[in-house]
Each structure stands twice: as C-alpha cells, then as structure tokens.
C-alpha cells in the first residue's frame, strides 16, 4: 500500500473503540475518504491526545496509506494544515462552519477527486475565519450558491429587468413565471443575481441585506438543493445558524 501526502478537511468524526476515531475527510487527492486513526484519544506523560485536531472544518496536512476500493483507509501522519484563529472559538463563525460542513456532507456522495472543489472549500473556510460583520452574515448565502456549481446544478446568472424570475427547478432566470411555484422574484431574485456575481467574500460587504431577506433566501437555496440532490433532507444546522446569525 502506497503512502501519499495530501490535505484533508474534516467532515465527520466517530469514536471507535477506547482510543481511536473513524474520520471522514474531503481530501485534495482522493476526494471523500474515511480513515481509521488509532490512539488519538489517549493522554500520556508527553501531553494530551491529538483528537482535538479532528474537529469539523479542520484543515489538515496528512500522510496517508491509500488503496483504491477500500472503504476505510489509514493515516500515518497528521498535523494542522491551517490553524484557525477564530472558527473553533467564535460562536457565529463556528455556526457558519458547521453549516458548511453539513452541506458538504449532503452533497459529497462518492470518493471522486475534484481539486477545484477542494481548493474552493479550503479557501471558503480560511476566508470565513477572518471575515466580520456584513460579510459574515451573508457568508452562508455566498457559499451555498457558489458550491452548487461544482456539483453540476449551479444557477446561471442571466438576470435582467426582462429575465427577472428565478426558476429554482431549472436553475435559470426567466421572463415569465413557470407553471410551478418554485420561484424567486422581486428583491429575492435580484439579490440572488448580485450574490452570483460575487467572486471574493469581501465583496459581500456591498450587500447590506436585512435578516428577513437572508432567512428567506437561505431557505430557498436549500430547497433548490433538495430539488437537485437525492435524499437531501433537512439541514440540522439551519435552526442554530438562524438563531446566532439572523435574529
């Protein structure tokens, strides 16, 4: 079995036995993978165990054993790939990060590598760590809209005064409301267009949305995901996110 160096973003942790973890990571080289990590929940005279590195949203540098087709791989070495200053300690940023992690869990189904997606997600977490104010409040909207494009159902920004109705089933702006009711109109479709044009999170500062619009938009975007992702279900982190960020 060959050794590889790769980065990985922690998505899920399950305790295994007395001292070990099974960790699901989204990796740079291999996409979605699960790893058995032995002995990290024990403390010794040298110091506490290293289980604290495996927190949701953590970005790690890894040396892993990899064998195609195996459901459970092994990690030989691990360390921080990026040490957050705020995400693990700031209630609001941690709430947004956990929302992003859950959204990724629901969308990532197969262990297919996608370097562009990995780098987008890595950047999204590191930029979340530093953002504040209006940028932070709008961040879930930005991430949710732009993530969809990597899974093949992103919304095409063809908004104009004439094409101002967003058809959520088709993911396009249209001139007339379709026969179904899965649409966004008025300030909601306009704001969606503005969000689609944002390329860097700092640009979100120019979108001072009120709490009601943020709440309505995020619910609409998650409904959009449910239309396009099989067995999407409910987002457990949504009520918490709305409480800490949108009240």
Beta strands, then each sheet from edge to edge (+ up, - down):
strand 1: 2-16
strand 2: 20-27
strand 3: 31-37
strand 4: 59-66
strand 5: 73-82
strand 6: 165-167
strand 7: 172-174
strand 8: 183-184
sheet 1: 1+ 2- 3+ 5+ 4- 1+
sheet 2: 7+ 6- 8+
end
